[in-house]
Amino acid sequence: MPTREDAYTLMTSHVHNLSLQRHMLSVEAAMRAYARKYGEDEELWGVAGLLHDCDYEEYPDLSQHTQVAAVWLGDAGYDKRVIYAILAHNDLNLETNPRSDLLSKALYACDEVTGMITATSLVRPTKSIIGLEASSVRKKMKAKGFAAGVNRDDLVKGAEGLGVDLNEHITFVIEAMTGIADVLGLAGSDA
């Protein structure tokens, strides 16, 4: 399987939007943390997180999103489990790629929550993820106009599918993202 560096190069060659790159790095961090928690292959899980939206900037139509990535990744020799999880995170693929394994459930669970955590961090006076609590994220989830692109139902269903409490899931992902806060632009307004 290609290396993490290969995956990063592939991602940045197709994704030029810094916010989308940071989203993918956030999901990678969360996936690596869950891989460690569950005793799974951290590199495999991290690559799935890093590449899950690698085709989205060029192919935002959900009928194409992940389908194009699957071809790219297959041609490049990525593990079939990574490709399956990426396909399964798009609801339009569930008939052929149901979230039936832990990797695909974790990827789905980490995707939307990272967006809500990032948005919540950026409206704090410090513009930092450091010290962010799940209760603040949950409060922002209730504000309908806030981070309107984040699907609240997917957030809840993701945690349920992974079999974790939503507050614990949010806290866990905050901790994972905090480890790379500087890379994500979430280390604070002074950073």
C-alpha positions as CSV (number, residue, x, y, z in Angstrom):
1,M,0.0,0.0,0.0
2,P,1.2,3.5,-0.7
3,T,2.7,5.4,2.3
4,R,1.1,8.2,4.3
5,E,3.3,10.6,2.3
6,D,2.0,9.2,-0.9
7,A,-1.6,9.7,0.4
8,Y,-0.8,13.3,1.4
9,T,0.6,14.1,-2.0
10,L,-2.4,12.5,-3.7
11,M,-4.8,14.5,-1.5
12,T,-3.0,17.9,-2.0
13,S,-2.8,17.3,-5.8
14,H,-6.6,17.2,-5.9
15,V,-7.6,19.4,-3.0
16,H,-6.3,23.0,-3.1
17,N,-8.9,24.5,-0.6
18,L,-7.1,24.9,2.7
19,S,-10.3,24.4,4.7
20,L,-11.0,21.1,3.0
21,Q,-7.4,20.0,3.5
22,R,-7.6,20.8,7.2
23,H,-10.9,18.9,7.4
24,M,-9.2,15.8,5.9
25,L,-6.3,16.2,8.3
26,S,-8.8,16.4,11.2
27,V,-10.5,13.2,10.2
28,E,-7.1,11.6,9.8
29,A,-6.1,12.6,13.4
30,A,-9.5,11.3,14.7
31,M,-9.1,8.0,12.8
32,R,-5.6,7.4,14.0
33,A,-6.8,8.0,17.6
34,Y,-9.7,5.5,17.2
35,A,-7.3,3.0,15.6
36,R,-5.1,3.1,18.7
37,K,-8.1,2.9,20.9
38,Y,-9.5,-0.2,19.1
39,G,-6.1,-1.9,18.5
40,E,-6.4,-1.5,14.7
41,D,-3.9,-0.5,12.0
42,E,-3.2,3.2,12.6
43,E,-1.7,3.7,9.2
44,L,-4.6,2.1,7.3
45,W,-7.2,4.0,9.4
46,G,-5.2,7.3,9.1
47,V,-5.0,7.0,5.3
48,A,-8.7,6.4,5.1
49,G,-9.3,9.6,7.0
50,L,-6.8,11.6,5.0
51,L,-8.2,10.5,1.7
52,H,-12.0,10.3,2.4
53,D,-12.8,13.5,0.5
54,C,-9.9,13.6,-1.9
55,D,-12.2,13.9,-4.9
56,Y,-14.8,16.3,-3.4
57,E,-13.3,19.5,-4.6
58,E,-13.3,18.3,-8.2
59,Y,-16.4,16.1,-8.0
60,P,-18.7,17.6,-5.3
61,D,-21.8,16.0,-6.8
62,L,-22.7,13.2,-4.4
63,S,-23.4,10.8,-7.2
64,Q,-19.7,11.1,-8.2
65,H,-18.1,11.8,-4.8
66,T,-16.2,8.8,-3.6
67,Q,-16.8,6.9,-6.8
68,V,-14.0,8.9,-8.5
69,A,-11.8,8.5,-5.5
70,A,-12.3,4.7,-5.5
71,V,-11.0,4.6,-9.0
72,W,-8.0,6.8,-8.2
73,L,-7.1,4.8,-5.1
74,G,-7.7,1.4,-6.8
75,D,-5.3,2.4,-9.6
76,A,-2.7,3.6,-7.1
77,G,-2.8,0.3,-5.1
78,Y,-4.5,1.4,-1.9
79,D,-5.9,-1.3,0.4
80,K,-9.4,-2.4,-0.5
81,R,-10.5,-1.7,3.1
82,V,-9.6,2.0,2.7
83,I,-11.5,2.2,-0.6
84,Y,-14.5,0.4,0.9
85,A,-14.7,2.7,4.0
86,I,-14.4,5.8,1.7
87,L,-17.3,4.6,-0.4
88,A,-19.3,3.7,2.6
89,H,-19.0,7.2,4.1
90,N,-21.2,8.5,1.2
91,D,-24.9,7.5,2.0
92,L,-25.6,7.1,-1.7
93,N,-23.3,4.0,-1.7
94,L,-24.8,2.2,1.2
95,E,-26.7,-0.4,-0.9
96,T,-23.4,-1.7,-2.3
97,N,-21.1,-0.5,0.5
98,P,-22.9,-0.7,3.9
99,R,-21.0,0.4,7.0
100,S,-20.5,-3.1,8.2
101,D,-17.0,-3.0,9.6
102,L,-15.4,-0.9,12.3
103,L,-13.3,1.1,9.9
104,S,-16.2,2.3,7.8
105,K,-18.3,3.1,10.9
106,A,-15.4,5.1,12.4
107,L,-14.9,7.1,9.2
108,Y,-18.5,8.0,9.0
109,A,-18.6,9.0,12.7
110,C,-15.5,11.1,12.5
111,D,-16.4,13.0,9.3
112,E,-19.2,15.4,10.4
113,V,-18.1,15.8,14.0
114,T,-14.7,17.3,12.9
115,G,-16.6,20.0,11.0
116,M,-18.7,20.9,14.0
117,I,-15.7,20.9,16.3
118,T,-13.7,23.2,13.9
119,A,-16.6,25.6,13.5
120,T,-17.2,25.8,17.2
121,S,-13.5,26.4,17.8
122,L,-13.3,29.2,15.3
123,V,-16.1,31.2,16.9
124,R,-14.5,31.1,20.3
125,P,-12.7,34.4,21.4
126,T,-9.4,32.5,21.3
127,K,-10.2,30.8,17.9
128,S,-8.7,27.7,19.5
129,I,-9.6,24.1,20.0
130,I,-7.5,24.0,23.1
131,G,-9.8,23.7,26.1
132,L,-12.9,23.2,24.0
133,E,-15.5,21.1,25.7
134,A,-18.1,18.8,24.3
135,S,-20.9,20.8,26.0
136,S,-19.9,23.8,23.9
137,V,-20.1,21.8,20.7
138,R,-23.5,20.3,21.7
139,K,-24.8,23.8,22.4
140,K,-23.7,24.9,18.9
141,M,-25.3,21.8,17.4
142,K,-28.7,23.2,18.6
143,A,-28.2,26.5,16.8
144,K,-29.8,25.9,13.4
145,G,-28.0,28.6,11.4
146,F,-24.6,27.7,12.9
147,A,-22.3,25.5,10.6
148,A,-25.3,24.9,8.4
149,G,-23.3,22.5,6.2
150,V,-22.8,20.1,9.1
151,N,-25.6,17.4,9.1
152,R,-26.6,17.0,12.8
153,D,-28.4,13.7,12.1
154,D,-25.2,12.3,10.6
155,L,-23.3,13.4,13.7
156,V,-25.7,11.6,16.0
157,K,-26.0,8.5,13.7
158,G,-22.2,8.3,13.4
159,A,-21.7,8.0,17.2
160,E,-24.6,5.6,17.5
161,G,-23.2,3.4,14.7
162,L,-19.8,3.3,16.3
163,G,-21.5,2.4,19.6
164,V,-20.2,5.4,21.6
165,D,-21.9,8.1,23.6
166,L,-22.1,11.4,21.6
167,N,-20.4,13.5,24.3
168,E,-17.6,11.0,24.7
169,H,-17.2,10.8,20.9
170,I,-17.0,14.6,20.7
171,T,-14.5,14.8,23.6
172,F,-12.4,12.0,22.0
173,V,-12.2,13.7,18.6
174,I,-11.4,17.1,20.2
175,E,-8.5,15.5,22.0
176,A,-7.3,13.9,18.7
177,M,-7.6,17.2,16.8
178,T,-5.9,19.2,19.7
179,G,-2.8,17.2,19.0
180,I,-2.4,18.8,15.6
181,A,-4.1,22.2,16.5
182,D,-1.3,24.2,14.9
183,V,-1.6,22.3,11.5
184,L,-5.4,22.8,11.6
185,G,-5.2,26.5,12.3
186,L,-6.9,26.0,15.7
187,A,-4.0,26.7,18.1
188,G,-5.4,30.2,18.9
189,S,-5.4,33.7,17.5
190,D,-1.8,34.3,18.8
191,A,-0.4,31.2,17.0
